[in-house]
Amino acid sequence: MDLEITIIEKLRGLLSTILSLKKEISLFAVIKRKDTDTWDLVIGGNDLRTKENLRLIIRIMRKQFDKNEILKFPRLILLNSNHPFLDSINKAFSMEGGLAEIIDTKIYNVFIKNAYLLYSKSIKSYKKKDKYEIGEKKSFSASTRTSSSQTTSENIDVVDNY
């Protein structure tokens, strides 16, 4: 196992919190692509890709993870349910609990070195499909206050490489 079990348990807690907020989730996974040695936290669902949802998920992460743990996931990827990557992975895997490890696999032009899938469920989206451009990238910078009253800045990339 490439991620510590404590991180996996915290990811389960994050997923549980998001689901309890009545967010319609279709994917929750951490993915290490072949072109990088860092983990992407990938969450998909209906109308999920908004600044409001991004801020909400980051706020929840800060409550459940310490700063060093958050740095393990420098990219948070939010995908709407009509994204082709989501459709492909949800067709290949269906699980609402447990943990599936994916190794050396290509799913919708994404070469996955290693991934942990915590939730995958197809949901219907009846909205107009968005256009997705490969390489579209947005960066979200957030300030945090530490216990010693110092302000630190964290950058979390929000990308659509999937």
C-alpha positions in Angstrom: 0.0 0.0 0.0 1.5 3.3 -1.1 -0.6 5.6 1.2 -0.5 5.2 4.9 -3.7 3.6 6.4 -4.3 6.7 8.5 -4.5 8.8 5.3 -6.9 6.3 3.8 -9.1 6.5 7.0 -9.0 10.3 6.8 -10.0 10.2 3.1 -13.0 7.9 4.1 -13.9 10.6 6.7 -13.7 13.3 4.0 -15.9 11.2 1.7 -18.4 10.6 4.5 -18.6 14.3 5.3 -19.2 15.2 1.6 -21.9 12.6 1.3 -23.6 13.8 4.5 -23.8 17.3 3.0 -26.1 15.7 0.4 -23.6 16.2 -2.4 -24.3 13.8 -5.2 -21.0 12.1 -5.7 -20.1 9.7 -8.5 -16.4 9.3 -7.8 -14.0 9.7 -5.0 -10.4 8.5 -5.6 -6.8 9.4 -5.2 -4.8 8.9 -8.3 -1.1 8.9 -9.1 -0.6 9.4 -12.8 2.4 8.0 -14.6 3.7 11.4 -15.4 4.0 12.5 -11.7 4.9 11.2 -8.3 2.2 13.1 -6.5 -1.4 12.2 -5.7 -4.5 13.8 -7.3 -7.6 13.9 -5.2 -10.4 13.4 -7.8 -14.0 13.9 -6.9 -16.8 13.7 -9.4 -20.5 14.5 -9.2 -23.5 16.5 -10.5 -22.6 20.1 -10.8 -19.6 19.6 -8.5 -17.1 21.8 -10.4 -17.8 25.1 -8.8 -15.8 27.6 -6.7 -18.3 27.1 -3.8 -17.8 23.3 -3.8 -14.0 23.8 -4.1 -13.9 26.1 -1.1 -16.2 23.7 0.9 -14.0 20.6 0.2 -10.8 22.5 1.1 -12.4 23.7 4.3 -13.4 20.1 5.2 -9.9 18.9 4.3 -8.3 21.4 6.6 -10.4 20.1 9.5 -9.5 16.5 8.9 -5.9 16.6 7.7 -2.9 18.3 9.1 -0.8 20.5 6.8 1.8 17.8 5.9 -1.0 15.4 5.0 -2.7 18.0 2.8 0.5 18.4 0.9 0.3 14.8 -0.2 -2.6 15.9 -2.5 -1.3 19.0 -4.3 -4.1 18.8 -6.9 -7.8 18.6 -6.2 -9.7 17.8 -9.3 -13.5 18.3 -9.4 -15.3 16.8 -12.3 -18.9 17.2 -13.3 -20.8 13.9 -13.9 -20.8 14.3 -17.6 -17.0 14.3 -17.9 -15.8 11.4 -20.1 -13.2 10.2 -17.6 -15.9 9.8 -14.9 -18.1 7.9 -17.3 -15.2 5.6 -18.2 -14.1 4.8 -14.6 -17.7 4.4 -13.4 -18.4 1.9 -16.2 -15.3 -0.1 -15.1 -15.8 0.1 -11.4 -18.9 0.3 -9.2 -18.5 0.5 -5.5 -20.0 2.5 -2.7 -17.8 1.3 0.1 -14.5 -0.5 0.6 -11.3 0.2 -1.2 -10.1 -0.8 -4.6 -6.5 -0.4 -5.8 -5.9 0.3 -9.4 -2.3 -0.3 -10.8 -0.8 0.5 -14.2 -4.1 1.1 -16.1 -5.2 3.5 -18.8 -8.7 5.0 -18.4 -9.8 7.6 -20.9 -6.3 8.7 -21.9 -5.2 9.0 -18.3 -2.3 6.7 -17.5 -2.7 5.6 -13.9 0.4 4.4 -12.1 -1.5 3.8 -8.9 -5.0 4.7 -7.5 -7.2 4.1 -4.6 -10.9 4.1 -5.4 -13.2 4.7 -2.4 -16.4 5.4 -4.2 -17.6 4.9 -7.8 -21.3 5.1 -8.7 -22.9 6.1 -12.0 -25.4 8.9 -11.7 -27.5 10.4 -14.4 -26.9 14.0 -15.4 -29.6 15.5 -17.6 -27.9 18.8 -18.0 -26.2 20.1 -21.2 -22.7 18.7 -21.5 -19.9 21.0 -20.8 -16.9 21.3 -23.2 -13.8 20.0 -21.6 -10.4 21.2 -22.8 -7.4 19.1 -22.0 -4.9 21.2 -20.0 -7.3 23.7 -18.6 -5.9 24.8 -15.3 -7.0 27.0 -12.5 -5.1 27.6 -9.2 -6.7 28.3 -5.9 -4.6 29.9 -3.2 -5.8 29.8 0.4 -4.3 31.3 3.5 -4.3 29.5 6.8 -3.5 30.7 10.2 -1.3 28.5 12.4 -1.4 28.2 16.1 1.5 30.7 16.4 -0.6 33.4 14.6 1.5 33.1 11.4 -0.3 33.1 8.1 0.8 30.6 5.6 -0.3 30.1 2.0 -1.2 26.9 0.3 -1.7 26.5 -3.4 -4.0 23.8 -4.6 -4.3 23.3 -8.3 -7.6 22.6 -9.8 -7.1 21.1 -13.2 -9.0 19.3 -15.9 -6.3 16.9 -17.2 -8.7 14.0 -16.9 
